């Protein structure tokens, strides 16, 4: 555009000079030449330059070189030491030890076992390597204790978790009739945890185990999911196993397991408050009250506490009738038969199908006999 403007200005300038004194419209040509010259001059000013972008073959835009992570450096060391590619490696908390796994696979219709290997990273020294059917996740402590999951096969619903010392000696092995969900070892290697997925074999279905690191002896076992309990992720904080609960409302909450695998009243109250917000008071509290009432022996104080937390006046007729039914059953279990009859009567008035007509008639007969 700038060059064309200058060429046009020159042409019309010469045309104006040629007609000067001849009576032609030289003034018009001169004016047009001046206008074009101005346009060319304004275009000659450079626009602010953009940063230079260097594009390499096979990539979009070159980026500054990224420093490899600790795990990536460990994987490189282990790949060199074993001669097998390490897709991923885990590193001990101190950074001294690294461990890698490679899953078992079929090659030319022949099954090749997977690889488990550990190394001293600063000295680039291979500590051990061994073969397992299908090693999956592995972790390593600051003392070199390795805990690894073995999925065992492609065809069966089973899994194992094994412990190895720093020399590669197998210390223990736990086999489950369920898939392994997760595992981990504490920084000093004194403890390890194992979680299993749901399975038909109830003793191994959805369990959390805490075991001793050196012997594999089970310290306690509990259900991974409990009725009314908020989901959590187990992890170690130091040598203590904790439950990590992540919610939008409360962020990250940490609860410590006791010596029997319990999470204590703070976790129970947190889970209850969260469920009340998510499901509403009646849906959250009535099942708990029912469970407490049907316990052996009945936990009547808990039943009363749960019922008292339900805002009765804010409920619709059907949930109101359920609350009144349960309150009647609580009063009956407490020996207050007259109050039980009154609760049943109010429940039936709201919902004839609430299921307490027979209970109420039986209580009325008992009261008449007194």
Residue pairs with C-beta under 8 A, 6 or more apart in sequence:
1 39
1 43
2 40
2 43
2 44
3 40
5 36
5 37
5 39
5 40
5 43
6 36
6 37
6 40
8 33
8 36
9 33
9 34
9 35
9 36
9 37
9 40
10 33
11 33
12 29
12 30
12 32
12 33
12 36
13 29
13 30
13 33
13 37
15 26
15 29
15 33
16 26
16 27
16 28
16 29
16 30
16 33
17 26
18 24
18 26
19 25
19 26
19 29
20 26
53 61
54 61
54 62
55 61
55 62
56 62
68 76
70 91
70 95
71 88
71 89
71 90
71 91
71 98
72 89
73 121
74 86
74 89
74 90
74 91
74 98
74 100
74 119
74 121
75 86
75 87
75 88
75 89
75 98
75 100
76 86
77 98
77 119
77 121
77 124
78 86
78 89
78 98
78 99
78 100
78 117
78 119
79 85
79 86
79 100
80 124
81 117
81 119
81 124
81 125
81 126
82 100
82 115
82 117
82 126
82 129
84 102
84 115
84 117
85 102
86 100
86 102
86 117
87 102
88 100
88 101
89 98
89 99
89 100
90 98
90 99
90 100
90 137
90 138
90 139
90 140
91 97
91 98
91 121
91 140
92 98
92 140
92 141
92 142
92 144
92 187
93 141
93 142
93 187
94 142
95 121
96 120
96 121
96 122
96 142
97 118
97 119
97 120
97 121
97 127
97 140
97 141
97 142
97 144
97 166
98 118
98 119
98 121
98 140
99 116
99 117
99 118
99 119
99 138
99 139
99 140
99 146
99 148
100 115
100 116
100 117
100 118
100 138
101 114
101 115
101 116
101 135
101 136
101 137
101 138
101 148
102 114
102 115
102 135
103 114
103 134
103 135
103 136
103 151
104 111
104 112
104 113
104 114
104 132
104 133
104 134
104 135
105 111
105 112
105 114
106 112
113 131
113 132
113 133
114 131
114 132
114 133
114 134
114 135
115 129
115 130
115 131
115 132
115 135
116 129
116 130
116 131
116 132
116 135
116 138
116 146
116 148
116 164
117 126
117 127
117 128
117 129
117 130
118 126
118 127
118 128
118 129
118 140
118 144
118 146
118 164
118 166
118 168
119 125
119 126
119 127
120 127
127 144
127 166
127 167
127 168
128 164
128 166
128 167
128 168
129 168
130 164
130 168
132 148
132 150
132 162
133 150
133 151
133 152
133 153
134 150
134 151
134 152
134 153
134 154
135 148
135 149
135 150
135 151
136 148
136 149
136 150
136 151
136 180
137 148
137 149
137 182
137 183
138 146
138 147
138 148
138 149
139 146
139 147
139 148
139 183
139 184
139 185
140 146
140 147
140 185
141 185
141 186
141 187
141 188
141 189
141 213
142 187
142 188
142 189
143 166
143 188
143 189
144 165
144 166
144 189
145 163
145 164
145 165
145 166
145 171
145 185
145 189
145 213
145 214
146 163
146 164
146 165
146 185
147 161
147 162
147 163
147 183
147 184
147 185
147 192
147 213
148 161
148 162
148 164
148 183
149 159
149 160
149 161
149 180
149 183
150 159
150 160
150 161
150 162
151 159
151 179
151 180
152 158
152 159
152 160
157 177
157 178
157 179
157 199
157 200
158 175
158 176
158 177
158 178
158 179
159 175
159 176
159 178
159 179
159 180
159 196
160 173
160 174
160 175
160 176
160 180
161 173
161 174
161 176
161 180
161 183
161 192
161 194
162 170
162 172
162 173
162 174
163 170
163 171
163 172
163 173
163 192
163 213
163 214
163 216
164 170
164 171
165 171
165 214
171 214
171 215
171 216
172 211
172 215
172 216
173 216
174 194
174 209
174 211
174 216
176 194
176 196
176 199
176 204
176 207
177 199
177 200
177 201
177 204
178 196
178 197
178 198
178 199
178 201
178 204
178 205
178 206
178 207
179 196
179 197
179 199
180 194
180 195
180 196
180 197
181 195
181 196
181 197
181 224
182 193
182 194
182 195
182 234
183 192
183 193
183 194
183 195
184 192
184 193
184 234
184 235
184 236
185 191
185 192
185 213
185 236
186 192
186 213
186 236
186 238
186 239
186 241
187 236
187 238
187 239
188 239
189 213
189 214
190 212
190 213
190 214
190 239
191 210
191 211
191 212
191 213
191 219
191 236
191 239
191 241
192 210
192 211
192 212
192 213
192 216
193 208
193 209
193 210
193 211
193 234
193 236
193 241
194 207
194 208
194 209
194 211
195 207
195 208
195 209
195 224
195 234
196 204
196 205
196 206
196 207
196 224
197 205
197 206
198 205
198 206
199 205
199 206
206 223
206 224
206 225
207 221
207 222
207 223
207 224
208 221
208 222
208 223
208 224
208 234
208 261
209 218
209 220
209 221
210 218
210 219
210 220
210 221
210 241
210 257
210 261
211 217
211 218
211 219
212 219
219 259
220 259
220 260
220 261
221 261
222 261
222 262
225 231
227 287
227 291
228 268
228 271
228 272
228 275
228 284
228 287
228 288
229 263
229 267
229 268
229 271
230 245
230 247
230 267
230 270
230 271
230 274
230 275
231 245
232 243
232 244
232 245
232 255
232 263
233 243
233 244
233 245
233 246
234 241
234 242
234 243
234 244
235 241
235 242
235 244
236 242
237 254
240 256
240 257
241 256
241 257
242 254
242 255
242 256
242 257
243 254
243 255
243 256
243 257
243 263
243 267
244 252
244 253
244 254
245 252
245 253
245 254
245 255
245 267
245 270
246 252
246 253
247 253
247 274
249 274
249 277
250 270
250 274
253 270
255 263
255 264
255 266
255 267
255 270
256 263
256 264
257 263
258 264
272 284
272 285
272 288
275 284
276 284
276 285
276 309
278 284
281 309
281 310
281 311
282 310
282 315
282 319
282 322
282 323
283 319
285 306
285 307
285 309
285 310
286 306
286 310
286 319
286 322
286 323
286 326
288 302
288 306
289 302
289 303
289 306
289 307
289 326
289 330
290 326
292 298
292 299
292 300
292 302
292 303
292 306
293 299
293 300
293 303
293 326
293 329
293 330
293 333
298 333
300 330
300 333
300 334
303 326
303 330
303 333
304 330
307 323
307 326
307 327
307 330
310 323
312 320
312 323
315 323
317 350
317 351
318 350
318 351
320 347
320 350
321 347
321 348
321 350
321 351
321 354
322 347
322 354
324 343
324 344
324 346
324 347
324 350
324 354
325 343
325 344
325 347
325 354
325 355
325 356
327 343
328 339
328 340
328 341
328 342
328 343
328 344
328 347
328 356
328 359
328 360
329 340
329 359
331 337
331 339
331 340
331 343
332 340
332 359
332 363
337 363
337 366
337 367
338 367
340 359
340 363
341 360
341 363
341 364
341 367
344 356
344 357
344 359
344 360
344 363
345 360
347 354
347 356
348 354
348 356
348 357
348 360
